[in-house]
Amino acid sequence: MRLHKFIANCGYTSRRRAELLIQAGRVEVNGKVLTSLGTTMDPTKDKVTINGEEISPPQARTIMLNKPRGIITSTHDTHERLTVMDILPRSLRNAGVLPAGRLDQDTEGLLILTNDGDLSHRITHPRFETEKEYEAFVQSRPSPEAIRRLEAGIQLDGEQTSPAKVTSVEPAAGKTRVCIVIREGKKRQVRRMFEAIGNDVLTLTRLRIGGLWLRDLSTGKWRDLSPKEIEDLTSGQPP
């Protein structure tokens, strides 16, 4: 196994930051400092230390959280705002679960937290194109041309988003409910896509990641995922 991948799997930090630690000479394998990013190791035999502290993979733990609005997706905050870690029990924080991806402060819905570095990588890395489905309530009904623009991709900061899929457009109590599926995760992407077609989002909820649905989990609540549900996460398509 690649050394940076092992470090991430231990929940110590991300793969990228693990690479930085290796390059800085902060990582030892069996007492020897290794600085090559191509280094491999045997998780069953080798002893890995970072800054003199031995690390090992924790017991795997993956949960789903229905993130409320007003909570930021971060492990800590310097502006005295509540984070998703603040609304979880200490046992989960001690288990090393971290958010796999983000939801902005005003967006609610399905958020995965895990201490499995491989799983987090598969959910978040763009090359896996994991589907994320959102329910947006907007003030007025988007025109057919606006829907075509969403599905073709929108220019954001000089870059074209990947094609989206609009699965539902229907009236809802004086507003319009639009369900949209994307395969990437640019900052505030769904909101900015709707802004680009002249239709600001009133509320936004993530309903699905891969083949895993939020369903009836109450706002602010969490639960462990079954092995089948973890498999659904990386299936890419809804069941």
N, C-alpha and C positions, 0 to 999 in steps of 0.2 A: 504494500500500500504506500502511496506517496505520503511523505511526511506531513505536508501541509494539510492534506485531507484527513489524516489521523488526528491532527490537532483540532481541526474543525469538528470532527466527530466526537471529540471529548467535550465539546461545548465551551472550549476555552475562548475562542474568538472565531471570526470568519476565516474563510480560506485565504482571502487577500491579505488580511492582517497577519495570518500565520506565515505567509510568504515573507512579509516584512520582518517579522521576528527572526525567521531563519536567516535572512540576509544580514541582519544586524548581529548575528552571532549569539543570540539569546537562547538558542535551542541546543540541547545535547541529546545524543542517542548513545546509551551505554557508556556515559561519561565522556564522550567525544563531541566537541563542537562541530556541527555540520552546517555549512552555509550555502550549499547547492540546492537550488529549487527542484532539481530532478531526483533528490534523494528518496530512496524507498526504504521501508522498514517492515518488520514483521510484528503486527500487533500482539501476537501470542507469546513472543519471546523478548522483544526489545523494550528497554526502559527509556522513556522519554521524559526529559525535564525541561522546564521553561523557567528561566531566572532561578534555577536551583530547586524548583518545586516539581515533583513527579506528577504527571498527569495520566489519567486513564479514562476510558469511556464510561459514562454513567449508565445506569439502567435506562433503556430507551423509554421515552415518555413523549407522547404527542396528544395535544388537546385541540378542540375547537372552541372558540369564544365568539359570542355574539357581541361584538364591540359596540358600546353605546356612543352616541354623538358626544362631543366635548372631551373625549379621552384621546390622547395622542398615542401613536404606535411607536413607542421608544422604550428603551430600558431605563432611561433616566432623563430628566429635563432640568435645564438651568433657569427656566422662567416660572417656576412654581406652578406648573400645570400637572394634573394627574396623568399618569401613563397607564398602559395596559398592565404593567407589572404591579401597579398599586392596587389593582382590583382583583388580583389573584392571591390565593393563600400562600403563606411562606413556604409550605412544602413544595409547591411547584417552582417557586423561585430557587429554592435550594437544589432542585433537580436539574436546574440549568436550562429550562425551556426558554426559548427566545422567539420573537415574532419571525415568521417566514413570510417576508414581504410586508407591505404597509397598507393601511387605510388612513386617509387624511382625517384631521380632527373632526370635521363636520360629517364624515361618512360613517355609517354604522354597518353591522353585518358580520359575515363570516371572516374570521381571522384564525389562522393556524399558528400555534406555538409549539415548538419541538426542540428537543436536545439532540436530534438526529441530523447531523450536518449534511449527510447525503440527501435525505428527504427534503430539507430546506433548500438545498441547491437545485433539486429537480423541480420544485415548485416555483422558484424565483428566477432561475436563469433563463434569459430570453430564448436560447436555442431549443429549449424543450417546448416552447409555445403552449404552456398550460392555459387552458381556457378559464376565464373569470367572467361570470355572468352577474350583471347588476340590474337592479330595478330603480329607475329614475322617475320621479314625478316632476313634470315641467308644466309651465303655465299654459302654454298653448300647443295645439297639435302640430308637430313638424310636418312640413309639406313632403310629398313624395320625392321631390328633388333633394330636400335636406336629408331624408333617409338614405338616398343614393349616395350622397356625399359622405355620410357617416360610414356606410358600408364599403366605400372605395378607399377610405383613409383621409385624414385631415392633416393639413400642414400645421405643426406645432413647433415653434422655435426653429423654423427652417428645415424641419425634418418631417417626412410623411409617416403617419402612423400606419401600422399594418391594417389590412382590411378588417372591419368589424362585421358583426352579424346582428341585425335587429330582429328579434324573435316575436315581439309583440308591441302593438301601438293601440291603446284603447282609452276611451274617456273614463275618468274616475273623479266624481264629485267636483266638477268644475275645473279639473286639471286633466292632464294626460299622463297616463302610465306607459312608460317605454322600457322594455327589457332589451339590453344590449350585451353582446358577448365580445370580449377583446382577448388577445393572446399576448399582451405585453403589459408593462406596468409603469409607464412614465408618470411623473409627479402630477397628481390631480388630473389624470388623463381624461376620464369620462366627463368630468365637469367642463374641462377646457374644450373637448370635442363638441359638446352641446353649445357652449358659448360661441364657438366658431360658426355655428349655423344659426346664431341669433336666438337661442332658446335656453336661458339659464335654468340650471337645475335647482329645484326647491328642496327636495330631499333625495338622498342616494343611499341605497343598501346593496351590499354584495350578497348575492344569494347562493353562489356556487363557485367552487374551485375544482377544476378537473371534473370528476364524476361525483364529487361530494357536495351535497346540498345542505344549506342551513336548516331548512325545514322549521320545526316548531321550538327550537331552542330560544328561550326568552332573552330579551335584551339584558346584557350584563352577566349572563350565566355562561358557564363553561362545562365541558365534560370530556372525558378521555375518548379517544377513537379506538375502534376495534381494528384488528389486522385487516379485515375486509375494507373498512372505511379508509384506512391508510393506503391500501391498494387503489381504491377509487380515486384518491387524490391525484395520482399520477396517470390515471387512465386517459385523461385528455378529453373524453367525451362523457356526457351525462348518461346514466343507465337507461 
